[in-house]
Amino acid sequence: MQMYCVKCRAKRDANEVEEVTMKNGKKAMKGKCSVCGTGMYKIGAKPTM
């Protein structure tokens, strides 16, 4: 799944992607950047693997 990495300032493929529910009840996808390892989130996304 592609997400935006703030550290790399580019869209990157994410590793270790999992679906999480935030405190406000919205669904999000959480993963790590495949290049730098920074945590990334995509709010409101559906799992596409």
WOHU-V273459 format. One record per residue. RES is the residue in one small letter. NEAR is the number of other C-alpha atoms within 8 Angstrom. D_CENTER is the distance of its C-alpha to the mean C-alpha in Angstrom with 2 decimals. Layout:
# WOHU-V273459
res=RES near=NEAR d_center=D_CENTER
res=RES near=NEAR d_center=D_CENTER
This chain:
# WOHU-V273459
res=m near=7 d_center=7.77
res=q near=7 d_center=7.50
res=m near=11 d_center=5.25
res=y near=10 d_center=7.52
res=c near=13 d_center=8.42
res=v near=7 d_center=10.98
res=k near=6 d_center=13.06
res=c near=6 d_center=13.57
res=r near=7 d_center=13.76
res=a near=7 d_center=12.66
res=k near=8 d_center=10.29
res=r near=11 d_center=9.44
res=d near=9 d_center=8.80
res=a near=13 d_center=6.31
res=n near=8 d_center=8.55
res=e near=7 d_center=9.08
res=v near=10 d_center=6.64
res=e near=7 d_center=8.20
res=e near=9 d_center=9.04
res=v near=8 d_center=10.11
res=t near=9 d_center=12.67
res=m near=8 d_center=12.94
res=k near=5 d_center=16.49
res=n near=5 d_center=17.42
res=g near=6 d_center=16.85
res=k near=9 d_center=14.06
res=k near=11 d_center=11.49
res=a near=14 d_center=7.72
res=m near=15 d_center=4.95
res=k near=13 d_center=3.98
res=g near=12 d_center=4.25
res=k near=12 d_center=6.67
res=c near=14 d_center=8.05
res=s near=9 d_center=10.87
res=v near=5 d_center=13.33
res=c near=7 d_center=13.33
res=g near=7 d_center=11.33
res=t near=8 d_center=9.77
res=g near=9 d_center=7.11
res=m near=13 d_center=4.02
res=y near=9 d_center=3.43
res=k near=10 d_center=4.67
res=i near=8 d_center=8.07
res=g near=8 d_center=10.57
res=a near=8 d_center=8.93
res=k near=6 d_center=10.94
res=p near=6 d_center=10.34
res=t near=4 d_center=11.76
res=m near=3 d_center=12.67
